[in-house]
């Protein structure tokens, strides 16, 4: 995952949904679920039961858990590009680079990473 001193990847266990276009394999477009294992403002490492082809654009919904007890999670919508998929823990671990955030999604992600991990994103 692309790393920098200002945006290091953070450990996570956040839910993530993604839309996979498998038409090249004669399958329907379907929504899959996975877990964001590491995340930064530049990308995510996604663990799922579904392999993602390399160099494909992918629509993601990142489910950020609330810091307030009982509050709903935040949904950040992102368009990404799959870089690499490998087998890990009997599942597929895919590295995804973020290309575009909908609405204020990037600021929302930065805020949550800062609050949880004190990564200095606002320094």
C-alpha positions as CSV (number, residue, x, y, z in Angstrom):
1,X,0.0,0.0,0.0
2,X,1.3,3.4,-0.8
3,X,2.8,4.8,2.3
4,X,4.0,8.2,3.4
5,X,5.1,9.7,6.6
6,X,1.9,11.8,6.8
7,X,-0.5,8.9,5.8
8,X,0.8,5.6,7.2
9,X,-1.5,2.6,6.9
10,X,-3.5,1.9,10.1
11,X,-4.7,-1.5,11.4
12,X,-8.4,-1.9,11.0
13,X,-11.2,-4.4,11.2
14,X,-13.9,-2.3,9.4
15,X,-16.6,-3.7,7.2
16,X,-16.5,-2.9,3.5
17,X,-18.8,-3.7,0.7
18,X,-17.7,-3.7,-2.9
19,X,-19.3,-4.0,-6.3
20,X,-17.5,-6.5,-8.5
21,X,-18.1,-6.6,-12.3
22,X,-17.5,-10.3,-13.2
23,X,-19.1,-10.1,-16.6
24,X,-15.9,-11.3,-18.2
25,X,-16.4,-14.5,-16.3
26,X,-20.0,-14.9,-17.3
27,X,-21.2,-14.0,-13.8
28,X,-23.6,-11.3,-12.8
29,X,-22.5,-8.0,-11.2
30,X,-22.8,-8.6,-7.4
31,X,-22.1,-6.9,-4.1
32,X,-19.6,-8.6,-1.9
33,X,-18.5,-8.0,1.7
34,X,-15.1,-8.0,3.3
35,X,-13.0,-6.5,6.0
36,X,-10.6,-3.6,5.7
37,X,-7.4,-4.9,7.4
38,X,-5.2,-1.9,6.8
39,X,-6.3,1.5,5.7
40,X,-4.8,4.9,4.9
41,X,-6.1,8.0,3.1
42,X,-4.5,6.5,-0.1
43,X,-5.8,2.9,0.0
44,X,-7.0,-0.2,1.8
45,X,-6.1,-3.9,2.1
46,X,-9.3,-5.8,1.8
47,X,-9.8,-9.3,3.0
48,X,-12.8,-11.1,1.4
49,X,-14.1,-14.4,0.0
50,X,-14.1,-13.0,-3.5
51,X,-11.1,-12.5,-5.8
52,X,-10.8,-9.1,-7.4
53,X,-9.0,-8.9,-10.8
54,X,-5.9,-6.7,-11.0
55,X,-6.1,-3.2,-12.4
56,X,-9.9,-3.0,-12.2
57,X,-11.9,0.0,-11.0
58,X,-14.0,-1.0,-8.1
59,X,-16.8,0.8,-6.2
60,X,-16.4,0.5,-2.4
61,X,-18.5,1.4,0.6
62,X,-16.3,1.7,3.7
63,X,-18.3,1.2,6.9
64,X,-16.5,3.2,9.6
65,X,-17.5,2.2,13.1
66,X,-18.7,5.1,15.3
67,X,-16.7,6.2,18.3
68,X,-19.9,6.9,20.1
69,X,-21.6,3.9,21.7
70,X,-24.8,3.0,19.9
71,X,-24.3,5.5,17.0
72,X,-24.5,4.1,13.5
73,X,-21.4,3.6,11.4
74,X,-20.4,6.1,8.8
75,X,-20.5,5.0,5.1
76,X,-17.8,6.5,2.9
77,X,-18.2,5.8,-0.8
78,X,-15.0,5.4,-2.8
79,X,-13.9,4.5,-6.3
80,X,-10.6,2.5,-6.2
81,X,-8.3,0.6,-8.5
82,X,-7.3,-2.9,-7.5
83,X,-3.5,-3.4,-7.5
84,X,-2.9,-6.9,-6.4
85,X,-4.8,-9.9,-4.9
86,X,-3.1,-12.7,-3.0
87,X,-4.4,-15.7,-0.9
88,X,-4.2,-15.0,2.8
89,X,-5.9,-16.8,5.7
90,X,-7.7,-18.9,3.1
91,X,-9.3,-15.8,1.7
92,X,-8.3,-13.1,-0.8
93,X,-6.3,-10.1,0.3
94,X,-6.6,-7.3,-2.2
95,X,-4.7,-4.0,-2.2
96,X,-6.8,-1.2,-3.5
97,X,-5.6,2.4,-4.3
98,X,-8.2,5.1,-3.8
99,X,-9.0,7.2,-6.9
100,X,-12.1,9.2,-6.0
101,X,-14.2,9.9,-2.9
102,X,-17.9,10.8,-3.1
103,X,-19.0,14.0,-1.3
104,X,-16.8,14.7,1.7
105,X,-15.7,11.1,2.1
106,X,-11.9,11.8,2.1
107,X,-12.3,14.3,4.9
108,X,-14.5,11.9,6.8
109,X,-11.9,9.1,6.5
110,X,-9.1,11.5,7.5
111,X,-11.1,12.6,10.6
112,X,-11.8,9.0,11.7
113,X,-8.2,7.9,11.2
114,X,-6.9,10.9,13.1
115,X,-9.3,10.3,16.0
116,X,-8.5,6.6,16.3
117,X,-4.8,6.4,15.5
118,X,-3.4,9.9,16.1
119,X,-1.5,9.6,12.8
120,X,-1.0,13.4,12.5
121,X,-3.2,13.7,9.4
122,X,-4.2,17.2,10.5
123,X,-0.7,18.3,11.6
